[in-house]
Amino acid sequence: MEGKRFIYLDHAATTPARPEVVEAMLPYFTESFGNPSSVYTFSQKNKAKITECRELIANTLGAKSNEIYFTAGGSESDNWALKATAEAYAEKGKHIITTKIEHHAILHTAQYLESRGFEVTYLDVDENGLVKLDQLKSAIRPDTILISVMFANNEIGTIEPIKEIGEIAKEHGIIFHTDAVQAYGQVPINVDECHIDMLSASGHKLNGPKGIGFLYIRTGLKLRSFVHGGAQERSRRAGTENVTGIVGLAKAAEIAFETMEERTKKECELRDYLIDRVLAEVPYARLNGHRSKRLPNNVNISFQFIEGESMLIMLDMAGICGSSGSACTSGSLDPSHVLLAIGLPHEIAHGSLRLTLGDENTKEEMDYVVDKIKEIVEKLRSMSPLYEDFVRKNVQ
Ligand SMILES: *Cc1c(COP(=O)(O)O)cnc(C)c1O
């Protein structure tokens, strides 16, 4: 841990860019600064570089390169997918199906569409966070135009049955979008095998730069421009290309897919080690999310009689970065919509801790983290009247 001042366990919020990513990006800020739309050779080289990046990313998904559209990140991709589909297919119908556990980039866009006259069904999930396929099937109506279900959840790590959902969507001729921001680079994805029509991803969740992402749009979808202006991104998303960002995203994707097997195997081992130790050594703790259908880097545990926020502050003092819900909801006092959707009562949802691992984490760090969690939980419980009460009633 030489030179390291803290243990970073919040990779679902964002990740550090790899040195190779930064190195690949640097020349495009300075000597290779040309606008890819210009006609001279100097700039055309950048156009060629973007094409190369688009191909590389398409290959990671089994897609075609002209189906990859660069955006400013996951939120923009999600907005684009939902709003453009709604607009383009409104004549066919105004019904959209999504889930209660989506990221706010989906949920708030869906609510916006509701205010514009669309009807949205928010599917429940089971106690592990899995979408219920029967409920999905019965939610489908003749006027359903879109199903949007996330590939994997950012809070509890549950990986959804995307292939089965894709098959159901295809059977009914409904467009299927998936927010794969957490899954892309962590699990293999093939858009044809899963019948995915649109897919969102973001650079900064896979050791790439922030402010860059992409939306995969299957050939044949009739979506109009999302940003009007120049002819970039096949005239669907105008604006001079974020060349540095695109180069960084492609480098990050290249490394993520090359190293996936080994990297995620190591992460799963660390994840399970952390989960097993905490559950064995801390009483009144429970794991949230599916035990095995789970992102390799996600740990989410609820501790009874504890405030997640207090725990985060004490972990911070011990040099540990974690999260108590999604980064977007911290700061508000509402418990996480995801934890409520899996059926946790408010007080238990409030006592939840999300730790998300990355490439650079080690077993020594996990041991340190478990020791700190034990100390902190004990301390917070010793100050809790609820816990005192509980112990008095239950332990003779
Ligand atoms: C982070 C995240 C987003 C938003 O991506 P940005 O690039 O930060 O806009 C969307 N969906 C999920 C599941 C995420 O985890």
The ligand as an SDF file (V2000), in Angstrom:
LIG
                    3D

 15 15  0  0  0  0  0  0  0  0999 V2000
  -23.1840    5.5260  -13.8060 C   0  0  0  0  0  0  0  0  0  0  0  0
  -24.4180    4.9880  -14.4070 C   0  0  0  0  0  0  0  0  0  0  0  0
  -25.1310    5.7220  -15.3630 C   0  0  0  0  0  0  0  0  0  0  0  0
  -24.7300    7.1290  -15.7580 C   0  0  0  0  0  0  0  0  0  0  0  0
  -23.5510    7.1480  -16.5090 O   0  0  0  0  0  0  0  0  0  0  0  0
  -22.7640    8.5620  -16.6680 P   0  0  0  0  0  0  0  0  0  0  0  0
  -21.7100    8.2570  -17.6710 O   0  0  0  0  0  0  0  0  0  0  0  0
  -22.2150    8.8740  -15.3110 O   0  0  0  0  0  0  0  0  0  0  0  0
  -23.7520    9.5450  -17.1440 O   0  0  0  0  0  0  0  0  0  0  0  0
  -26.2530    5.1620  -15.9240 C   0  0  0  0  0  0  0  0  0  0  0  0
  -26.6590    3.9190  -15.5700 N   0  0  0  0  0  0  0  0  0  0  0  0
  -25.9920    3.1810  -14.6700 C   0  0  0  0  0  0  0  0  0  0  0  0
  -26.4710    1.8020  -14.3490 C   0  0  0  0  0  0  0  0  0  0  0  0
  -24.8470    3.6830  -14.0570 C   0  0  0  0  0  0  0  0  0  0  0  0
  -24.2160    2.9470  -13.1470 O   0  0  0  0  0  0  0  0  0  0  0  0
  1  2  1  0
  2  3  1  0
  2 14  2  0
  3  4  1  0
  3 10  2  0
  4  5  1  0
  5  6  1  0
  6  7  2  0
  6  8  1  0
  6  9  1  0
 10 11  1  0
 11 12  2  0
 12 13  1  0
 12 14  1  0
 14 15  1  0
M  END
$$$$
